[in-house]
Amino acid sequence: MSLHIECGQAGRGGIDNLAIPIEITGTLAFTETVTSAGTSTNAVPSDGKNYVLTLTAEVDMFFSIGASPNASTNPRRRLKAGCTRSFAAQPNDKVAWV
């Protein structure tokens, strides 16, 4: 059971390149695999750049993203096993899962 996290500089997509950041196109800030339910060690850098968190689940899980995330209570999201999703991130965000 694990959650793999990639944090990287964001690219842009959508019409005329105006959409919110949707994918990692720049340098990776960190990768981390959280092997049991809990919170990531690494946090999104606070260097003024735009970042995306890309999450890949090994098992069905609930997760939360924030400075002090708690995946045991709402608000939280669900990620099914084998799925990968990307999210715009704020400085100092971490990821928690259960």
Sequence and secondary structure as in RCSB ss.txt:
>XXXX:A:sequence
MSLHIECGQAGRGGIDNLAIPIEITGTLAFTETVTSAGTSTNAVPSDGKNYVLTLTAEVDMFFSIGASPNASTNP
RRRLKAGCTRSFAAQPNDKVAWV
>XXXX:A:secstr
  EEEEEEEEEE SGGG S EEEEEEEEEEEEEE SSEE S     SS  EEEEEEESS EEEEEESS  TTSSS
 EEE TT EEEEEE TT EEEE 
